[in-house]
Amino acid sequence: MTAAVRVLVVEDCAAEAELSMRALTRAGIGCEFRRVESEAAMREALERHAPQLILSDFGLPGFDGLSALAIARELAPHVPFVFVSGTIGEERAIQALHQGAVDYVLKDNLTRLAPAVRRALGEAQSRAERQRQEMQIAHLTRVLRMLGGVNGAVLRIRDRNELFDECCRLAVAVGGYAACIALLQRPGGRELQFIGSAGADDAAEQGLRTLASSARAWSGGSIRTLLESATDPVVSEARDLPSGLHLLIALPLQLEQTGMGALLLATRERALIGEEELRMLQEVAANLSFALQYQRKGNEVQFLSYFDPLTGLAKRPLFCERLKRLIGRSAQSAARCAIAVVDIENLSIINDSIGRHAGDRLLQHVAERLRRHFHDSECVAQFGGGTFALALAAPGTDAKAVDTLQTRLAAIFDPPFELDGRLIPLGTKSGWALYPSDGQETEGLVQNAEAALRDARAGGHRSLHRTLQQRSEVHARLQLEQQLRLAIERRQFELHYQPIMSLATRRIDGAEALIRWRHPEEGLVAPGAFLPLLESTGLILPVGEWVIEQAAQDRQRWQQLEMPAGRIAVNISPTELHRCKFAQGLLERTQGWSNALCGLDVEITEGALLGDHASVLEQLQRLRNCGICIAIDDFGTGYSSLSRLSELPVDRLKIDRSFIAKLPHDAAGRTLVQTIITLAHAFGMTAVAEGVESVEQLDALVELGCDRVQGFLISRPVNADAYTALLQKDHAALLRRS
């Protein structure tokens, strides 16, 4: 049974109020109303009655309807306000609507009252739902930032109490919780001690401390019962929470799968904790539990963090720190430094043939020989498995440093290793980097050596200097740039069109133009292989002009053939968009033949709107004023604030395919897609889903209220002739239905 609507009636005549209520009751709208006729009575009713709808006469003795509207906007801005009057004129009605009224109904035409009320209540409910979703997204964003802050603190802070104080501070300052405390069981006893706390104010913090100290902190449990369960978090809406706290979240902190402490958070909101928020809070507790375990193991964990337990050699992070010191000494003495990353070949085959245990002993022999040939063992490391790193500083040239290190490597790996009376020869591959020739930063030098090792493995080289690969990449880039210039000159580009289908009519009502490169040797090349280089070299400008020209020619041809091709969307890069005459050029190309159903539209990315974009907005607004629709492509993958989005001259939001791929079964993905669709509709835009590949995804988008779709389910991108055939087929089907 539907609950009655609480209605506040501002009316000096009781009979008139009864007539309005009867009109609503006859239309099936149950009402519980209260009538007032003065300002004081209205203010009291708004505070105590909490109405869901306000109906007001326009003319009242000593109290007019506009004053009532102003009071409603002040005290209950979310409650819909409808005038029911016999004296309101058209000008005053318009004035009232501008000031916040949602509708007006004449008393001599009460048949309009029920539809107006239903619409007003529906719109209010939709607004409330949008606000709830926006608040939920904002809250989850705060909790996610809190999680990131805690993770950073775990890596940065070594003192236990300092770490948990920072965690509690982040929960309040970043996560938005009213209070947070952390407790830990004292070693060898059951007594709990506070190791961190924070609160939005002293009352909230002290209230949560008092609650945590009590025998029964919440209904059906306490800190002690939480520690005994060890794994399950507790969410409690305890009625006796102090200091206006309404919700308690308790998460166990574990050591070796045993509950040893708890993290408590309290809120002043009555909203329920969602699964996503609880999952992130559990991750916070898990990371803090890891930090406790790390600190408890102390030196043992520290050793394992920096040294390989099998060989005792430094791991990669410690090697990089030591290499930084070696480079510093080399810089002072003008010496060269050679870095090599060496990999033992076929180690897995050796393990399979002599056994894993014997293979481990072989690695220990390798480590021992490395120590003998490198008296400064700080220059030796093991990166995992059979991969080792070496560094050596030598006076003179780069060649001298490389020759010295190669001589030592030969002395280490050329003689076979003896294991249980068996001689085992080892082959190696290595990658090299040189300081300062190949870089100044430690991490970059090591990465260069590792990349050279990967190339040596792939190319069958015994050793390879990273610089060769770098030159190869530069050469490949220059070669590709030259090929692209020839492609522009020889018109090797072509446009393919991917249809866009309206979910309202289930017919093609437009397409997106997508560039392809018809390479003379490699065939059709996808844009991901060449668009970034076009952008970085500025070649995107002539290519972009060709795209607009070709799309316009194709669309005019379909217009002459009377094909219902709809409007064609072309992708515009940030470089093109920032040209001062871009809009003028596009308008000149479409002048004389485009109309509401036939023409070109523009698709841009969110990144094109970052920074100083006043000139960009001016050009987009000019295009929009001339009937060209503007779409934001891949929406959701960039950074667009709601305030910025509301100011942009945009007609469509295209939902990125990565979100559509999660439909229909991923709940979080579904919520995200629904939020984008709702956002688009709230701003008067249409929502277009990209990458629709299954009927299930299509059905989900229909259910979520999406407007248009494109993807392989509708059609892959096809050339102009194939798209013409698609249009003819779609047109013939429409004629048959007619």
Secondary structure by P-SEA (a helix, b strand, c coil): cccccbbbbbcccaaaaaaaaaaaaaacccccccccccaaaaaaaaacccccbbbbbcccccccaaaaaaaaaaccccbbbbbbcccccaaaaaaaaaaccccccccccccaaaaaaaaaaaaaaaaaaaaaaaaaaaaaaaaaaaaaaaaaaaaccccaaaaaaaaaaaaaccccccbbbbbbbcccccbbbbcccccccaaaaaaaaaaaacccccccccaaaaaaaccbbbbbbcccccccccbbbbbbbbcccccccbbbbbbcccccccaaaaaaaaaaaaaaaaaaaaaaaaaaaaaaaccccccccccaaaaaaaaaaaaaaaaaacbbbbbbbbbbcaaaaaaaaacaaaaaaaaaaaaaaaaaaccccccbbbccccbbbbbbbbcccaaaaaaaaaaaaaacccbbbbcccbbbbbbbcccccccccccccaaaaaaaaaaaaaaaaaaccccccaaaaaaaaaaaaaaaaaaaaaaaaaccbbbbbbbbbbcccccccbbbbbbbbbccccccccccccaaaaaaacaaaaaaaaaaaaaaaaaaaaaaacccccbbbbbbccccccccaaaaaaaaaacccccccbbbbbbbcccccccccaaaaaaaaaaaaacbbbbbcccccccccaaaaaaccccbbbccaaaaaaccccaaaaaaaaaaaaaaaaacbbbbbcccccaaaaaaaaaacccccccccccccccaaaaaaaaaaaaaaaaaac
